Amino acid sequence: MILGNESGRSPFPLRARLVSAVVLLLLLSAAVVPMTGCTREVEAPPRTSARAVETVMSAGDWIEATTSAGTIRIYARDDRTREYTWNGATRSVVMYERKTRWYGSLGLYFPGTGDHWPEHKGVRRGVMEEGWQLFAGESEFQSWLESRYHTSIHYVYTDGGLVVGWGIDWERNQLNVEVWQIYFGGAKPSKLSGSHNDKIRRGR
């Protein structure tokens, strides 16, 4: 059905058509002006930043630890990239951020999928952890540490709660490295039995 008269002219007065056009222009203008407090960022998916992750090291930090397995040096190239130097070799990984707590950690990890490194004295891959561990007190910490001891990783820690463990799992041709900062009731400890402050150095 076509609205109009026989002459082809619109049956609506000219003034009415002008008013309709002005209203339409106003509506189009309002559509492209952002509303106060409403931005594109609200609709964007959430991002996990390094600040939201419980890391021990920041870009430029280094830690050197000596255990019964020998000495290892860890360098933070940036928020997630870590370099590991041991037995005359240096290898690096880009760590993943944990989205939820995994055995107490909301830090960084690298699962060591496949043989991802050039071989060095039998080692072709690495499995890494870095993060915080929260405890009620020292007895709980010691129980946790004992539960983690096995033949391919050896730990040292300071009075301030910095824990480093590393070793080589020869069956898997794998370097294992863990870096933890422990907290008791939300604070770093000041004294721990069995600590070896002289076995760990750190700087930047």
N, C-alpha and C positions, 0 to 999 in steps of 0.2 A: 504494500500500500504506500503510495507516494503522497506526502503531505504537501499541499500547495493549491493554488487556484489554476484556472485554465491559462492564465497569462504566464505561468511559471514563476510568479513572484511568491515569496513566503507570506503566509497569512499573518505572521507575527509583526507587530509594529517595529520600526527601526530602533526606537529607544530601548525596547525590551531586548532586542538582539545585542545592542551595545552593552547593556547591563550584564547579560549572560557572558559576553566575552571578557568583561572586566573581572567577573567572579572567577571564570576559568583561569585567567592569568594569575590571580591572587593565589588560587589553589596550587598551581604549578610552582609558583615562587616559594610557597611554604614547604613544598616537598623537597626542595634542594637546600633549604637552610637547616643545619643541624640543630636539634633541640638541646637546650642547656642540660648537661649531665648525661647525655646520651652520645656515646662515641663508638667507633668501630672496635676499640679494644675490649669493650664489654662482651662482644660476641666472639672474640678470638679464643681458641682453646688455651688452657693454662700452660705455661712453660715452666720447666724446672731449671732454676739458675743455680750456680755454684754456691751462692749465699744461702740457699735453702737446704743445702746438703751439708752434713756434719763432716767436714774434712779436717785433717790434721795439718796439712801443708798448704801454703799459698805460693803463687808464682814467685820464683826466685829462691825459695827455701831449699835447704839441703839437710839431710840427716845421714850420719855415718854411724853404723852400729857394728860391734864385734861380739859374736856369740861363739859357741863351740864349733859352729860351722865355718867360721872365718869372719871376714869383714865385708860389709856391703855398704854402698853409698847410694842414696836415693836423692834425686834432684827433681824438683817441681818446675818443669819448663813453663807451664801455665796452669790454669785452674784444674785441668784434668789430665794433662800429659805428664807422665813420670818416666824418668830415666833411671835405670838400675845398673850399677857397676859392681862387678864381682869377678874375682879370678882373672883379671886382665881383659874383661869384655864389658861393653856397655850396650844395653838394649833398652828400647822404650816401648811404651804402650799408651794408648788414649783410653782412659778409664771411663766406665759407665757410671751414671748416677742412679742410686737406688731410689725407687719411687715409694717403697714401703719398707718398714724395718725387716731385716733378715738376720735372724739370730742376734738381735740387739742392735744391729748396725743400720744407720741411715746415711751411709757414706758413699764411697766409691769402690768399684770392683772391676776386675777384668777376668773373664772366665777361662781364657787361654784356649779357645777353640782351635783345633788343628795345630799343625806345626807352623806357627806364624813368624818365627825368627830364623835367621841364618844360624846354622848349628855352631855351638861353641862348647868344645869338650863334652859332647853328648847332650847338651841342653838345646832344645829346639822350641820351647814354648814357656809361657809364664802364667801363673795364676796369682792375682794380687788383690789385696784388701786394704782399705784405708778408711778410718772413721772413728767415731766415739763409742765407748762402752760405758753404760751407766749402772752403778751398783749402789747398794745400801751402805756397804762398808767393806773393809779389807778382807774379811773372811769370805765374803761372796766373790770378791775379785780373785782371790787365791784359788777358790774352787773352780771358777771359770777357766783360769789359766791352766790348771792341772788337767782339765778336761780337753784342752786343745793340744797338749803335748803329744807328739808322735815322732817317729824316727826321722822324718824328713823335714822337720822344722824345729828351730831352737830359739828361745826367747831371752831377751834382757829387758830391764825396765828401770826407770829412774824413780827417785822419791816423788817427783812431780807427776808421775803417772803416765809418762811416755813409754809405750811398749813397742818393741820392734822384734819381729820374729822372721827368720828366713832359713831356707835349706833347699836341698835338691832331692826330688823324688826320681831316682834313677830308673825305676820301672816305667815311668811316664816321660822320661827325658824332660823334666819340668822343674822350673825355678818357682818356688813358693815364697812370697814376701807379704808380711802383714805389718801395718803401722796403725797403732791405736793410741788414742788419748782417753784415759779413764777418768771418771768423775764419781765422787761419793756425795750423794745428796745434792748434786748440781755444782759441786766445787771440785777443783783439782786437789789431790792429796798433797800433803807436805812431807810425809815420811812413810815409807813402805818397807816392811821387812823383806830381806832378800834382794833389795835394789842394788844396781851397779851403775852409779852415776858416771863412773869413769869409762864405761863401755859404750856410751852413746854421746855423740856430739852433734850439735845442730847449729845452723847459721843461715846467712843469706848474702 
